[in-house]
Amino acid sequence: MNLKQLVIASRNPHKIQEMQQILQPLGIEVLSTQDFAELEEVVEDKETLQGNALKKARYVASETGLPALSDDTGLEVEALDGAPGVYSARYAGKNASYQDNVDKLLVELKNATTRKAQFRTVVALVNGAEEFTFEGVCKGEIITEKRGSGGFGYDPVFRPDGYEKTFAELDSETKNKISHRGRAIQKFVEFLG
Ligand code: IMP
């Protein structure tokens, strides 16, 4: 597929920056929801990451007439039977901050016998009537207290397997190489050929 322009269906500056860093070298002009003032917030009310990712990309593609790429991510914690999963953004309540969510997670895991967790991202591409999804997973563990100031969301408490540092301590290039989102976008890049 030959794409000249792409709109990232997100208002999250961290996500946009991570995706742009990977896509820019391909010679694709990467826009985002922020470049289209008329676009509204998409309510993420589906029960799966794929459902939410497709909903966001479909809306942005139909409103802009351009190919749209979205992502939906969840943190799946083994001791919590896969929670917070698709509800990761609202784990501590409707208007929870990153800090609220991380604090709640640490409390929930206080007496856990395993701290294994994984991030899962589904990236959706909608280009006219064509729809494709790409999945990326990054396994690791939730550490007992926050470390680092980079990244966003649950990054300060997530240590990917094979690394001593948390995502918030790793530089963005390393995070992109091994992260759930990085891996999902890499699959998208391979798909483009
Ligand atoms: P969503 O994909 O924007 O719905 O993200 C769900 C939740 O996971 C939000 O609370 C995000 O902060 C968090 N999240 C998404 N991607 C990452 C990441 O790469 N690192 C840490 N947290 C993330």
Residues whose N, C-alpha, C, O or C-beta is under 5 A from the ligand:
A	BS01	IMP	D71 D72 T73 S88 A89 F152 G153 Y154 D155
